Amino acid sequence: MAEGLRDRLIGAWRLAEFSVIARDGSVTHPMGEDLEGLIIYSPDGYMSGQLMKLGRPAYASGDMDHGTTDELAAAAAGYLAYSGPFYVDEEAATLRHHMSVSLFPNWIGDTQERFVELDGDTLTISTAPVIVEGIELTPRLIWKRATPNPG
């Protein structure tokens, strides 16, 4: 019997690309092209996704609790993170992420549907189109399976 989508998702994935696609087919990168990211699906049904702009400025003080207002804003603007349970619909090839914790406070407690394409070691996750500044955009994240960490 072939492995289901849920079983094939389990593990760690490294971000290859985060883009948004407009209705006219044009592609942009809302966080830029210089990103790192990980999404992890655990066997017990939890996930964690994090994306980070590279080159964010370090805090001058070196103290995590004492960044300036500008340093705090730059750190947050260059980071996207949430974690919580995930649920898979095998027939529809969709999954839902429940945000138990999130850098973006508006998402806490939210559950969002994701569309999934899984081809070997490439995982593509997208959402339904969203309207941003009057333009219909479809977010798309492409992930590559992470090399196992031998610990």
CNS distance restraints for C-alpha pairs under 8 A (distance, minus, plus):
assign (resid   3 and name CA) (resid   7 and name CA) 6.08 0.50 0.50
assign (resid   3 and name CA) (resid   8 and name CA) 6.60 0.50 0.50
assign (resid   4 and name CA) (resid   8 and name CA) 6.37 0.50 0.50
assign (resid   4 and name CA) (resid  90 and name CA) 6.83 0.50 0.50
assign (resid   5 and name CA) (resid   9 and name CA) 6.16 0.50 0.50
assign (resid   5 and name CA) (resid  88 and name CA) 7.45 0.50 0.50
assign (resid   5 and name CA) (resid  90 and name CA) 6.04 0.50 0.50
assign (resid   5 and name CA) (resid  93 and name CA) 7.21 0.50 0.50
assign (resid   6 and name CA) (resid  10 and name CA) 6.66 0.50 0.50
assign (resid   6 and name CA) (resid  88 and name CA) 6.10 0.50 0.50
assign (resid   6 and name CA) (resid  90 and name CA) 7.44 0.50 0.50
assign (resid   7 and name CA) (resid  43 and name CA) 7.92 0.50 0.50
assign (resid   9 and name CA) (resid  41 and name CA) 6.37 0.50 0.50
assign (resid  10 and name CA) (resid  40 and name CA) 7.31 0.50 0.50
assign (resid  10 and name CA) (resid  41 and name CA) 4.80 0.50 0.50
assign (resid  10 and name CA) (resid  42 and name CA) 5.64 0.50 0.50
assign (resid  10 and name CA) (resid  43 and name CA) 6.06 0.50 0.50
assign (resid  11 and name CA) (resid  40 and name CA) 5.63 0.50 0.50
assign (resid  11 and name CA) (resid  41 and name CA) 5.29 0.50 0.50
assign (resid  11 and name CA) (resid  42 and name CA) 6.25 0.50 0.50
assign (resid  11 and name CA) (resid 145 and name CA) 7.71 0.50 0.50
assign (resid  11 and name CA) (resid 146 and name CA) 7.92 0.50 0.50
assign (resid  12 and name CA) (resid  38 and name CA) 6.80 0.50 0.50
assign (resid  12 and name CA) (resid  39 and name CA) 5.90 0.50 0.50
assign (resid  12 and name CA) (resid  40 and name CA) 4.37 0.50 0.50
assign (resid  12 and name CA) (resid  41 and name CA) 6.52 0.50 0.50
assign (resid  12 and name CA) (resid 145 and name CA) 6.21 0.50 0.50
assign (resid  12 and name CA) (resid 146 and name CA) 5.42 0.50 0.50
assign (resid  13 and name CA) (resid  38 and name CA) 5.57 0.50 0.50
assign (resid  13 and name CA) (resid  39 and name CA) 5.28 0.50 0.50
assign (resid  13 and name CA) (resid  40 and name CA) 6.23 0.50 0.50
assign (resid  13 and name CA) (resid 143 and name CA) 5.64 0.50 0.50
assign (resid  13 and name CA) (resid 144 and name CA) 5.38 0.50 0.50
assign (resid  13 and name CA) (resid 145 and name CA) 4.33 0.50 0.50
assign (resid  13 and name CA) (resid 146 and name CA) 4.76 0.50 0.50
assign (resid  14 and name CA) (resid  36 and name CA) 7.45 0.50 0.50
assign (resid  14 and name CA) (resid  37 and name CA) 5.65 0.50 0.50
assign (resid  14 and name CA) (resid  38 and name CA) 4.74 0.50 0.50
assign (resid  14 and name CA) (resid  39 and name CA) 6.71 0.50 0.50
assign (resid  14 and name CA) (resid 143 and name CA) 5.31 0.50 0.50
assign (resid  14 and name CA) (resid 144 and name CA) 5.27 0.50 0.50
assign (resid  14 and name CA) (resid 145 and name CA) 6.18 0.50 0.50
assign (resid  14 and name CA) (resid 146 and name CA) 5.50 0.50 0.50
assign (resid  15 and name CA) (resid  35 and name CA) 7.71 0.50 0.50
assign (resid  15 and name CA) (resid  36 and name CA) 6.04 0.50 0.50
assign (resid  15 and name CA) (resid  37 and name CA) 4.72 0.50 0.50
assign (resid  15 and name CA) (resid  38 and name CA) 5.95 0.50 0.50
assign (resid  15 and name CA) (resid  39 and name CA) 7.75 0.50 0.50
assign (resid  15 and name CA) (resid  51 and name CA) 7.80 0.50 0.50
assign (resid  15 and name CA) (resid 141 and name CA) 7.30 0.50 0.50
assign (resid  15 and name CA) (resid 142 and name CA) 6.18 0.50 0.50
assign (resid  15 and name CA) (resid 143 and name CA) 4.49 0.50 0.50
assign (resid  15 and name CA) (resid 144 and name CA) 6.43 0.50 0.50
assign (resid  16 and name CA) (resid 141 and name CA) 7.62 0.50 0.50
assign (resid  16 and name CA) (resid 142 and name CA) 5.38 0.50 0.50
assign (resid  16 and name CA) (resid 143 and name CA) 5.14 0.50 0.50
assign (resid  16 and name CA) (resid 144 and name CA) 6.36 0.50 0.50
assign (resid  17 and name CA) (resid  33 and name CA) 7.31 0.50 0.50
assign (resid  17 and name CA) (resid  35 and name CA) 7.90 0.50 0.50
assign (resid  17 and name CA) (resid 140 and name CA) 7.99 0.50 0.50
assign (resid  17 and name CA) (resid 141 and name CA) 5.70 0.50 0.50
assign (resid  17 and name CA) (resid 142 and name CA) 5.10 0.50 0.50
assign (resid  17 and name CA) (resid 143 and name CA) 7.05 0.50 0.50
assign (resid  18 and name CA) (resid  29 and name CA) 6.24 0.50 0.50
assign (resid  18 and name CA) (resid  30 and name CA) 7.76 0.50 0.50
assign (resid  18 and name CA) (resid  31 and name CA) 7.72 0.50 0.50
assign (resid  18 and name CA) (resid  33 and name CA) 7.62 0.50 0.50
assign (resid  18 and name CA) (resid 139 and name CA) 7.52 0.50 0.50
assign (resid  18 and name CA) (resid 140 and name CA) 5.92 0.50 0.50
assign (resid  18 and name CA) (resid 141 and name CA) 4.53 0.50 0.50
assign (resid  18 and name CA) (resid 142 and name CA) 6.51 0.50 0.50
assign (resid  19 and name CA) (resid  27 and name CA) 6.46 0.50 0.50
assign (resid  19 and name CA) (resid  28 and name CA) 5.59 0.50 0.50
assign (resid  19 and name CA) (resid  29 and name CA) 4.49 0.50 0.50
assign (resid  19 and name CA) (resid  30 and name CA) 6.61 0.50 0.50
assign (resid  19 and name CA) (resid 139 and name CA) 5.97 0.50 0.50
assign (resid  19 and name CA) (resid 140 and name CA) 5.38 0.50 0.50
assign (resid  19 and name CA) (resid 141 and name CA) 6.47 0.50 0.50
assign (resid  20 and name CA) (resid  27 and name CA) 5.72 0.50 0.50
assign (resid  20 and name CA) (resid  28 and name CA) 5.50 0.50 0.50
assign (resid  20 and name CA) (resid  29 and name CA) 6.27 0.50 0.50
assign (resid  20 and name CA) (resid  30 and name CA) 7.15 0.50 0.50
assign (resid  20 and name CA) (resid 137 and name CA) 5.86 0.50 0.50
assign (resid  20 and name CA) (resid 138 and name CA) 5.26 0.50 0.50
assign (resid  20 and name CA) (resid 139 and name CA) 4.28 0.50 0.50
assign (resid  20 and name CA) (resid 140 and name CA) 5.81 0.50 0.50
assign (resid  21 and name CA) (resid  25 and name CA) 5.85 0.50 0.50
assign (resid  21 and name CA) (resid  26 and name CA) 5.73 0.50 0.50
assign (resid  21 and name CA) (resid  27 and name CA) 4.64 0.50 0.50
assign (resid  21 and name CA) (resid  28 and name CA) 6.68 0.50 0.50
assign (resid  21 and name CA) (resid 137 and name CA) 5.39 0.50 0.50
assign (resid  21 and name CA) (resid 138 and name CA) 5.07 0.50 0.50
assign (resid  21 and name CA) (resid 139 and name CA) 6.48 0.50 0.50
assign (resid  21 and name CA) (resid 140 and name CA) 7.48 0.50 0.50
assign (resid  22 and name CA) (resid  26 and name CA) 5.36 0.50 0.50
assign (resid  22 and name CA) (resid  27 and name CA) 6.45 0.50 0.50
assign (resid  22 and name CA) (resid 135 and name CA) 7.21 0.50 0.50
assign (resid  22 and name CA) (resid 136 and name CA) 5.92 0.50 0.50
assign (resid  22 and name CA) (resid 137 and name CA) 4.56 0.50 0.50
assign (resid  22 and name CA) (resid 138 and name CA) 6.48 0.50 0.50
assign (resid  23 and name CA) (resid 136 and name CA) 6.08 0.50 0.50
assign (resid  23 and name CA) (resid 137 and name CA) 6.52 0.50 0.50
assign (resid  29 and name CA) (resid  33 and name CA) 6.16 0.50 0.50
assign (resid  31 and name CA) (resid  35 and name CA) 7.52 0.50 0.50
assign (resid  31 and name CA) (resid  53 and name CA) 6.71 0.50 0.50
assign (resid  31 and name CA) (resid  78 and name CA) 7.11 0.50 0.50
assign (resid  32 and name CA) (resid  53 and name CA) 7.41 0.50 0.50
assign (resid  34 and name CA) (resid  53 and name CA) 6.10 0.50 0.50
assign (resid  34 and name CA) (resid  54 and name CA) 5.79 0.50 0.50
assign (resid  35 and name CA) (resid  51 and name CA) 6.83 0.50 0.50
assign (resid  35 and name CA) (resid  52 and name CA) 5.56 0.50 0.50
assign (resid  35 and name CA) (resid  53 and name CA) 4.60 0.50 0.50
assign (resid  35 and name CA) (resid  54 and name CA) 5.50 0.50 0.50
assign (resid  36 and name CA) (resid  51 and name CA) 5.83 0.50 0.50
assign (resid  36 and name CA) (resid  52 and name CA) 5.36 0.50 0.50
assign (resid  36 and name CA) (resid  53 and name CA) 6.57 0.50 0.50
assign (resid  36 and name CA) (resid  54 and name CA) 6.81 0.50 0.50
assign (resid  37 and name CA) (resid  49 and name CA) 7.48 0.50 0.50
assign (resid  37 and name CA) (resid  50 and name CA) 5.37 0.50 0.50
assign (resid  37 and name CA) (resid  51 and name CA) 4.16 0.50 0.50
assign (resid  37 and name CA) (resid  52 and name CA) 6.09 0.50 0.50
assign (resid  38 and name CA) (resid  48 and name CA) 7.84 0.50 0.50
assign (resid  38 and name CA) (resid  49 and name CA) 5.81 0.50 0.50
assign (resid  38 and name CA) (resid  50 and name CA) 5.46 0.50 0.50
assign (resid  38 and name CA) (resid  51 and name CA) 6.69 0.50 0.50
assign (resid  39 and name CA) (resid  47 and name CA) 7.05 0.50 0.50
assign (resid  39 and name CA) (resid  48 and name CA) 5.53 0.50 0.50
assign (resid  39 and name CA) (resid  49 and name CA) 4.18 0.50 0.50
assign (resid  39 and name CA) (resid  50 and name CA) 6.33 0.50 0.50
assign (resid  40 and name CA) (resid  47 and name CA) 5.35 0.50 0.50
assign (resid  40 and name CA) (resid  48 and name CA) 5.28 0.50 0.50
assign (resid  40 and name CA) (resid  49 and name CA) 6.48 0.50 0.50
assign (resid  41 and name CA) (resid  45 and name CA) 6.99 0.50 0.50
assign (resid  41 and name CA) (resid  46 and name CA) 5.93 0.50 0.50
assign (resid  41 and name CA) (resid  47 and name CA) 4.47 0.50 0.50
assign (resid  41 and name CA) (resid  48 and name CA) 6.87 0.50 0.50
assign (resid  42 and name CA) (resid  46 and name CA) 5.35 0.50 0.50
assign (resid  42 and name CA) (resid  47 and name CA) 6.15 0.50 0.50
assign (resid  45 and name CA) (resid  85 and name CA) 5.61 0.50 0.50
assign (resid  45 and name CA) (resid  86 and name CA) 5.70 0.50 0.50
assign (resid  45 and name CA) (resid  87 and name CA) 7.26 0.50 0.50
assign (resid  46 and name CA) (resid  83 and name CA) 7.40 0.50 0.50
assign (resid  46 and name CA) (resid  84 and name CA) 5.43 0.50 0.50
assign (resid  46 and name CA) (resid  85 and name CA) 4.13 0.50 0.50
assign (resid  46 and name CA) (resid  86 and name CA) 5.55 0.50 0.50
assign (resid  47 and name CA) (resid  83 and name CA) 5.55 0.50 0.50
assign (resid  47 and name CA) (resid  84 and name CA) 5.56 0.50 0.50
assign (resid  47 and name CA) (resid  85 and name CA) 5.94 0.50 0.50
assign (resid  47 and name CA) (resid  86 and name CA) 6.14 0.50 0.50
assign (resid  47 and name CA) (resid  97 and name CA) 7.60 0.50 0.50
assign (resid  48 and name CA) (resid  81 and name CA) 7.56 0.50 0.50
assign (resid  48 and name CA) (resid  82 and name CA) 5.98 0.50 0.50
assign (resid  48 and name CA) (resid  83 and name CA) 4.16 0.50 0.50
assign (resid  48 and name CA) (resid  84 and name CA) 6.60 0.50 0.50
assign (resid  49 and name CA) (resid  80 and name CA) 7.97 0.50 0.50
assign (resid  49 and name CA) (resid  81 and name CA) 5.61 0.50 0.50
assign (resid  49 and name CA) (resid  82 and name CA) 5.63 0.50 0.50
assign (resid  49 and name CA) (resid  83 and name CA) 6.24 0.50 0.50
assign (resid  50 and name CA) (resid  79 and name CA) 7.36 0.50 0.50
assign (resid  50 and name CA) (resid  80 and name CA) 5.63 0.50 0.50
assign (resid  50 and name CA) (resid  81 and name CA) 4.32 0.50 0.50
assign (resid  50 and name CA) (resid  82 and name CA) 6.72 0.50 0.50
assign (resid  51 and name CA) (resid  79 and name CA) 5.69 0.50 0.50
assign (resid  51 and name CA) (resid  80 and name CA) 5.13 0.50 0.50
assign (resid  51 and name CA) (resid  81 and name CA) 6.43 0.50 0.50
assign (resid  52 and name CA) (resid  78 and name CA) 5.73 0.50 0.50
assign (resid  52 and name CA) (resid  79 and name CA) 4.56 0.50 0.50
assign (resid  52 and name CA) (resid  80 and name CA) 6.57 0.50 0.50
assign (resid  53 and name CA) (resid  78 and name CA) 5.03 0.50 0.50
assign (resid  53 and name CA) (resid  79 and name CA) 6.46 0.50 0.50
assign (resid  56 and name CA) (resid  74 and name CA) 6.98 0.50 0.50
assign (resid  56 and name CA) (resid  75 and name CA) 6.46 0.50 0.50
assign (resid  56 and name CA) (resid  78 and name CA) 6.91 0.50 0.50
assign (resid  57 and name CA) (resid  71 and name CA) 7.21 0.50 0.50
assign (resid  57 and name CA) (resid  74 and name CA) 7.47 0.50 0.50
assign (resid  57 and name CA) (resid  75 and name CA) 7.52 0.50 0.50
assign (resid  58 and name CA) (resid  62 and name CA) 7.26 0.50 0.50
assign (resid  58 and name CA) (resid  71 and name CA) 7.61 0.50 0.50
assign (resid  59 and name CA) (resid  63 and name CA) 6.97 0.50 0.50
assign (resid  59 and name CA) (resid  64 and name CA) 7.49 0.50 0.50
assign (resid  59 and name CA) (resid  66 and name CA) 7.91 0.50 0.50
assign (resid  59 and name CA) (resid  67 and name CA) 5.50 0.50 0.50
assign (resid  59 and name CA) (resid  68 and name CA) 7.55 0.50 0.50
assign (resid  59 and name CA) (resid  71 and name CA) 6.13 0.50 0.50
assign (resid  60 and name CA) (resid  67 and name CA) 7.37 0.50 0.50
assign (resid  61 and name CA) (resid  66 and name CA) 6.75 0.50 0.50
assign (resid  61 and name CA) (resid  67 and name CA) 6.82 0.50 0.50
assign (resid  62 and name CA) (resid  66 and name CA) 7.95 0.50 0.50
assign (resid  63 and name CA) (resid  67 and name CA) 6.90 0.50 0.50
assign (resid  67 and name CA) (resid  71 and name CA) 5.52 0.50 0.50
assign (resid  67 and name CA) (resid  72 and name CA) 5.80 0.50 0.50
assign (resid  68 and name CA) (resid  72 and name CA) 6.12 0.50 0.50
assign (resid  69 and name CA) (resid  73 and name CA) 6.15 0.50 0.50
assign (resid  70 and name CA) (resid  74 and name CA) 6.14 0.50 0.50
assign (resid  71 and name CA) (resid  75 and name CA) 6.10 0.50 0.50
assign (resid  72 and name CA) (resid  76 and name CA) 6.23 0.50 0.50
assign (resid  73 and name CA) (resid  77 and name CA) 5.96 0.50 0.50
assign (resid  74 and name CA) (resid  78 and name CA) 6.20 0.50 0.50
assign (resid  75 and name CA) (resid  79 and name CA) 6.57 0.50 0.50
assign (resid  76 and name CA) (resid  80 and name CA) 7.65 0.50 0.50
assign (resid  76 and name CA) (resid 103 and name CA) 7.75 0.50 0.50
assign (resid  79 and name CA) (resid 103 and name CA) 7.99 0.50 0.50
assign (resid  80 and name CA) (resid 103 and name CA) 6.40 0.50 0.50
assign (resid  80 and name CA) (resid 104 and name CA) 7.54 0.50 0.50
assign (resid  81 and name CA) (resid 102 and name CA) 5.70 0.50 0.50
assign (resid  81 and name CA) (resid 103 and name CA) 5.47 0.50 0.50
assign (resid  81 and name CA) (resid 104 and name CA) 7.70 0.50 0.50
assign (resid  82 and name CA) (resid  99 and name CA) 5.93 0.50 0.50
assign (resid  82 and name CA) (resid 100 and name CA) 7.44 0.50 0.50
assign (resid  82 and name CA) (resid 101 and name CA) 5.47 0.50 0.50
assign (resid  82 and name CA) (resid 102 and name CA) 4.07 0.50 0.50
assign (resid  82 and name CA) (resid 103 and name CA) 6.37 0.50 0.50
assign (resid  83 and name CA) (resid  97 and name CA) 7.97 0.50 0.50
assign (resid  83 and name CA) (resid  98 and name CA) 7.37 0.50 0.50
assign (resid  83 and name CA) (resid  99 and name CA) 5.50 0.50 0.50
assign (resid  83 and name CA) (resid 100 and name CA) 5.94 0.50 0.50
assign (resid  83 and name CA) (resid 101 and name CA) 5.49 0.50 0.50
assign (resid  83 and name CA) (resid 102 and name CA) 6.60 0.50 0.50
assign (resid  84 and name CA) (resid  97 and name CA) 6.86 0.50 0.50
assign (resid  84 and name CA) (resid  98 and name CA) 5.30 0.50 0.50
assign (resid  84 and name CA) (resid  99 and name CA) 5.05 0.50 0.50
assign (resid  84 and name CA) (resid 100 and name CA) 4.73 0.50 0.50
assign (resid  84 and name CA) (resid 101 and name CA) 6.70 0.50 0.50
assign (resid  85 and name CA) (resid  97 and name CA) 6.32 0.50 0.50
assign (resid  85 and name CA) (resid  98 and name CA) 5.41 0.50 0.50
assign (resid  85 and name CA) (resid  99 and name CA) 7.44 0.50 0.50
assign (resid  85 and name CA) (resid 100 and name CA) 7.56 0.50 0.50
assign (resid  86 and name CA) (resid  95 and name CA) 6.84 0.50 0.50
assign (resid  86 and name CA) (resid  96 and name CA) 5.53 0.50 0.50
assign (resid  86 and name CA) (resid  97 and name CA) 4.69 0.50 0.50
assign (resid  86 and name CA) (resid  98 and name CA) 6.07 0.50 0.50
assign (resid  87 and name CA) (resid  95 and name CA) 5.39 0.50 0.50
assign (resid  87 and name CA) (resid  96 and name CA) 5.10 0.50 0.50
assign (resid  87 and name CA) (resid  97 and name CA) 6.76 0.50 0.50
assign (resid  88 and name CA) (resid  93 and name CA) 7.44 0.50 0.50
assign (resid  88 and name CA) (resid  94 and name CA) 6.00 0.50 0.50
assign (resid  88 and name CA) (resid  95 and name CA) 4.27 0.50 0.50
assign (resid  88 and name CA) (resid  96 and name CA) 6.49 0.50 0.50
assign (resid  89 and name CA) (resid  93 and name CA) 5.81 0.50 0.50
assign (resid  89 and name CA) (resid  94 and name CA) 5.29 0.50 0.50
assign (resid  89 and name CA) (resid  95 and name CA) 5.86 0.50 0.50
assign (resid  90 and name CA) (resid  94 and name CA) 6.93 0.50 0.50
assign (resid  93 and name CA) (resid 115 and name CA) 6.54 0.50 0.50
assign (resid  93 and name CA) (resid 116 and name CA) 5.79 0.50 0.50
assign (resid  93 and name CA) (resid 117 and name CA) 7.49 0.50 0.50
assign (resid  94 and name CA) (resid 113 and name CA) 6.87 0.50 0.50
assign (resid  94 and name CA) (resid 114 and name CA) 5.60 0.50 0.50
assign (resid  94 and name CA) (resid 115 and name CA) 4.67 0.50 0.50
assign (resid  94 and name CA) (resid 116 and name CA) 5.58 0.50 0.50
assign (resid  95 and name CA) (resid 113 and name CA) 5.79 0.50 0.50
assign (resid  95 and name CA) (resid 114 and name CA) 5.22 0.50 0.50
assign (resid  95 and name CA) (resid 115 and name CA) 6.60 0.50 0.50
assign (resid  95 and name CA) (resid 116 and name CA) 7.24 0.50 0.50
assign (resid  96 and name CA) (resid 111 and name CA) 6.31 0.50 0.50
assign (resid  96 and name CA) (resid 112 and name CA) 5.33 0.50 0.50
assign (resid  96 and name CA) (resid 113 and name CA) 4.36 0.50 0.50
assign (resid  96 and name CA) (resid 114 and name CA) 5.85 0.50 0.50
assign (resid  97 and name CA) (resid 111 and name CA) 5.48 0.50 0.50
assign (resid  97 and name CA) (resid 112 and name CA) 5.38 0.50 0.50
assign (resid  97 and name CA) (resid 113 and name CA) 6.55 0.50 0.50
assign (resid  97 and name CA) (resid 114 and name CA) 7.49 0.50 0.50
assign (resid  98 and name CA) (resid 109 and name CA) 6.70 0.50 0.50
assign (resid  98 and name CA) (resid 110 and name CA) 5.81 0.50 0.50
assign (resid  98 and name CA) (resid 111 and name CA) 4.16 0.50 0.50
assign (resid  98 and name CA) (resid 112 and name CA) 6.52 0.50 0.50
assign (resid  99 and name CA) (resid 107 and name CA) 6.27 0.50 0.50
assign (resid  99 and name CA) (resid 108 and name CA) 5.26 0.50 0.50
assign (resid  99 and name CA) (resid 109 and name CA) 5.34 0.50 0.50
assign (resid  99 and name CA) (resid 110 and name CA) 5.48 0.50 0.50
assign (resid  99 and name CA) (resid 111 and name CA) 6.20 0.50 0.50
assign (resid 100 and name CA) (resid 108 and name CA) 5.69 0.50 0.50
assign (resid 100 and name CA) (resid 109 and name CA) 5.54 0.50 0.50
assign (resid 100 and name CA) (resid 110 and name CA) 7.81 0.50 0.50
assign (resid 101 and name CA) (resid 108 and name CA) 5.61 0.50 0.50
assign (resid 101 and name CA) (resid 109 and name CA) 7.66 0.50 0.50
assign (resid 102 and name CA) (resid 107 and name CA) 6.33 0.50 0.50
assign (resid 102 and name CA) (resid 108 and name CA) 5.73 0.50 0.50
assign (resid 104 and name CA) (resid 108 and name CA) 7.45 0.50 0.50
assign (resid 113 and name CA) (resid 127 and name CA) 6.64 0.50 0.50
assign (resid 113 and name CA) (resid 128 and name CA) 7.94 0.50 0.50
assign (resid 114 and name CA) (resid 125 and name CA) 6.21 0.50 0.50
assign (resid 114 and name CA) (resid 126 and name CA) 5.64 0.50 0.50
assign (resid 114 and name CA) (resid 127 and name CA) 4.98 0.50 0.50
assign (resid 114 and name CA) (resid 128 and name CA) 7.63 0.50 0.50
assign (resid 115 and name CA) (resid 125 and name CA) 5.58 0.50 0.50
assign (resid 115 and name CA) (resid 126 and name CA) 5.15 0.50 0.50
assign (resid 115 and name CA) (resid 127 and name CA) 5.89 0.50 0.50
assign (resid 115 and name CA) (resid 128 and name CA) 7.92 0.50 0.50
assign (resid 116 and name CA) (resid 123 and name CA) 7.13 0.50 0.50
assign (resid 116 and name CA) (resid 124 and name CA) 5.78 0.50 0.50
assign (resid 116 and name CA) (resid 125 and name CA) 4.84 0.50 0.50
assign (resid 116 and name CA) (resid 126 and name CA) 6.73 0.50 0.50
assign (resid 117 and name CA) (resid 123 and name CA) 5.87 0.50 0.50
assign (resid 117 and name CA) (resid 124 and name CA) 5.06 0.50 0.50
assign (resid 117 and name CA) (resid 125 and name CA) 6.61 0.50 0.50
assign (resid 118 and name CA) (resid 122 and name CA) 5.91 0.50 0.50
assign (resid 118 and name CA) (resid 123 and name CA) 4.64 0.50 0.50
assign (resid 118 and name CA) (resid 124 and name CA) 6.39 0.50 0.50
assign (resid 119 and name CA) (resid 123 and name CA) 6.48 0.50 0.50
assign (resid 121 and name CA) (resid 144 and name CA) 5.58 0.50 0.50
assign (resid 121 and name CA) (resid 145 and name CA) 5.11 0.50 0.50
assign (resid 122 and name CA) (resid 142 and name CA) 7.01 0.50 0.50
assign (resid 122 and name CA) (resid 143 and name CA) 5.76 0.50 0.50
assign (resid 122 and name CA) (resid 144 and name CA) 4.76 0.50 0.50
assign (resid 122 and name CA) (resid 145 and name CA) 6.50 0.50 0.50
assign (resid 123 and name CA) (resid 142 and name CA) 5.82 0.50 0.50
assign (resid 123 and name CA) (resid 143 and name CA) 5.00 0.50 0.50
assign (resid 123 and name CA) (resid 144 and name CA) 6.26 0.50 0.50
assign (resid 123 and name CA) (resid 145 and name CA) 7.62 0.50 0.50
assign (resid 124 and name CA) (resid 140 and name CA) 6.95 0.50 0.50
assign (resid 124 and name CA) (resid 141 and name CA) 5.72 0.50 0.50
assign (resid 124 and name CA) (resid 142 and name CA) 4.49 0.50 0.50
assign (resid 124 and name CA) (resid 143 and name CA) 6.22 0.50 0.50
assign (resid 125 and name CA) (resid 140 and name CA) 5.74 0.50 0.50
assign (resid 125 and name CA) (resid 141 and name CA) 5.22 0.50 0.50
assign (resid 125 and name CA) (resid 142 and name CA) 6.46 0.50 0.50
assign (resid 126 and name CA) (resid 138 and name CA) 6.90 0.50 0.50
assign (resid 126 and name CA) (resid 139 and name CA) 5.52 0.50 0.50
assign (resid 126 and name CA) (resid 140 and name CA) 4.35 0.50 0.50
assign (resid 126 and name CA) (resid 141 and name CA) 6.29 0.50 0.50
assign (resid 127 and name CA) (resid 138 and name CA) 6.24 0.50 0.50
assign (resid 127 and name CA) (resid 139 and name CA) 5.91 0.50 0.50
assign (resid 127 and name CA) (resid 140 and name CA) 7.04 0.50 0.50
assign (resid 128 and name CA) (resid 138 and name CA) 6.21 0.50 0.50
assign (resid 128 and name CA) (resid 139 and name CA) 7.86 0.50 0.50
assign (resid 129 and name CA) (resid 136 and name CA) 6.00 0.50 0.50
assign (resid 129 and name CA) (resid 137 and name CA) 5.16 0.50 0.50
assign (resid 129 and name CA) (resid 138 and name CA) 4.32 0.50 0.50
assign (resid 129 and name CA) (resid 139 and name CA) 7.18 0.50 0.50
assign (resid 130 and name CA) (resid 136 and name CA) 5.56 0.50 0.50
assign (resid 130 and name CA) (resid 137 and name CA) 5.33 0.50 0.50
assign (resid 130 and name CA) (resid 138 and name CA) 6.27 0.50 0.50
assign (resid 131 and name CA) (resid 135 and name CA) 5.28 0.50 0.50
assign (resid 131 and name CA) (resid 136 and name CA) 4.51 0.50 0.50
assign (resid 131 and name CA) (resid 137 and name CA) 6.15 0.50 0.50
assign (resid 132 and name CA) (resid 136 and name CA) 6.48 0.50 0.50
assign (resid 132 and name CA) (resid 137 and name CA) 6.97 0.50 0.50
